[in-house]
């Protein structure tokens, strides 16, 4: 349909997969759901779960900085100090398998789906 000259016949959907690796790790070990953790190492995190994000931990952040953010949270945050757990990126095959499953589901809605 047309509205004020704009073409509204197409729909765009953004699927946020920023914490994808962390989600896979929680599926494999549900005990991780309520503790701050990141996938990666002290050198660099691939991602962090939402519990760690409360402390300011982000994807592509050096792990040693993330660890400090959890140890010494901002006084304004009302968060208690926590130990950031590190989960190694050892499930690349599984990450890829689940990613393909998700793409199949999305392709069921639109066979022309594109990855960013």
C-alpha positions as CSV (number, residue, x, y, z in Angstrom):
1,X,0.0,0.0,0.0
2,X,1.0,3.6,-0.5
3,X,0.9,6.2,2.3
4,X,2.1,9.7,1.6
5,X,4.1,8.4,-1.3
6,X,6.0,5.8,0.8
7,X,6.1,2.2,-0.3
8,X,4.8,0.2,2.7
9,X,4.6,-3.1,0.8
10,X,7.7,-4.5,2.4
11,X,8.4,-5.5,6.0
12,X,11.8,-5.5,7.6
13,X,12.6,-7.5,10.7
14,X,15.8,-7.3,12.8
15,X,16.6,-10.3,14.9
16,X,19.0,-9.4,17.6
17,X,21.5,-12.2,18.1
18,X,24.0,-10.3,20.2
19,X,23.9,-12.7,23.1
20,X,23.6,-15.8,20.9
21,X,26.6,-17.7,22.2
22,X,25.6,-17.0,25.8
23,X,22.1,-18.3,25.0
24,X,23.5,-21.6,23.7
25,X,25.7,-21.9,26.9
26,X,22.6,-21.4,29.1
27,X,20.7,-24.1,27.1
28,X,23.6,-26.5,27.8
29,X,24.0,-25.4,31.5
30,X,21.0,-23.7,33.0
31,X,22.9,-22.9,36.2
32,X,24.6,-20.1,34.2
33,X,21.3,-18.2,33.7
34,X,21.6,-16.2,37.0
35,X,25.3,-15.5,37.2
36,X,27.3,-13.0,35.1
37,X,29.4,-14.8,32.5
38,X,31.0,-14.1,29.2
39,X,32.1,-16.4,26.4
40,X,35.7,-15.9,25.6
41,X,38.8,-15.1,27.7
42,X,40.5,-12.5,29.7
43,X,41.9,-11.1,26.4
44,X,38.5,-10.7,24.6
45,X,34.8,-11.7,25.1
46,X,32.7,-12.8,22.2
47,X,29.5,-12.0,24.1
48,X,28.1,-11.7,27.6
49,X,24.8,-12.9,29.1
50,X,22.2,-10.4,30.3
51,X,23.2,-10.8,34.0
52,X,26.8,-9.6,33.1
53,X,25.4,-6.8,31.0
54,X,23.8,-5.3,34.1
55,X,27.4,-4.6,35.2
56,X,28.2,-2.9,31.9
57,X,29.9,-6.0,30.3
58,X,29.5,-6.0,26.5
59,X,30.4,-8.0,23.5
60,X,33.9,-7.5,22.1
61,X,35.1,-6.2,25.4
62,X,38.5,-7.2,26.9
63,X,37.7,-9.9,29.5
64,X,40.0,-8.3,32.2
65,X,37.9,-5.1,32.0
66,X,34.7,-7.0,32.2
67,X,36.0,-8.9,35.3
68,X,36.7,-5.6,37.0
69,X,33.3,-4.2,36.1
70,X,31.7,-7.1,37.9
71,X,34.1,-7.0,40.9
72,X,33.5,-3.2,41.4
73,X,30.1,-2.3,40.2
74,X,29.1,1.4,40.1
75,X,27.7,2.5,43.5
76,X,24.7,4.0,41.6
77,X,23.8,0.5,40.2
78,X,22.9,-1.1,43.6
79,X,24.5,-4.3,42.2
80,X,26.6,-6.5,44.6
81,X,30.1,-7.4,43.6
82,X,30.2,-10.6,41.5
83,X,32.8,-12.8,40.0
84,X,32.5,-12.9,36.2
85,X,32.7,-16.5,34.9
86,X,34.4,-17.2,31.6
87,X,33.0,-19.9,29.3
88,X,35.3,-20.8,26.5
89,X,34.1,-20.6,22.9
90,X,34.4,-24.4,22.5
91,X,31.0,-25.1,20.9
92,X,31.6,-23.5,17.4
93,X,30.0,-26.5,15.7
94,X,27.0,-26.3,17.9
95,X,26.7,-22.5,17.5
96,X,26.7,-23.0,13.7
97,X,24.1,-25.8,13.9
98,X,21.7,-23.7,16.0
99,X,22.3,-20.7,13.7
100,X,21.3,-22.8,10.7
101,X,18.2,-24.0,12.6
102,X,17.2,-20.4,13.3
103,X,17.8,-19.4,9.6
104,X,15.5,-22.3,8.5
105,X,12.7,-21.0,10.7
106,X,13.2,-17.5,9.4
107,X,13.3,-18.7,5.8
108,X,9.9,-20.3,6.4
109,X,8.6,-16.7,6.7
110,X,10.5,-15.4,3.7
111,X,12.8,-17.4,1.4
112,X,14.6,-14.2,0.5
113,X,15.9,-13.6,4.0
114,X,19.3,-11.9,4.2
115,X,21.9,-12.0,6.9
116,X,23.5,-8.7,7.9
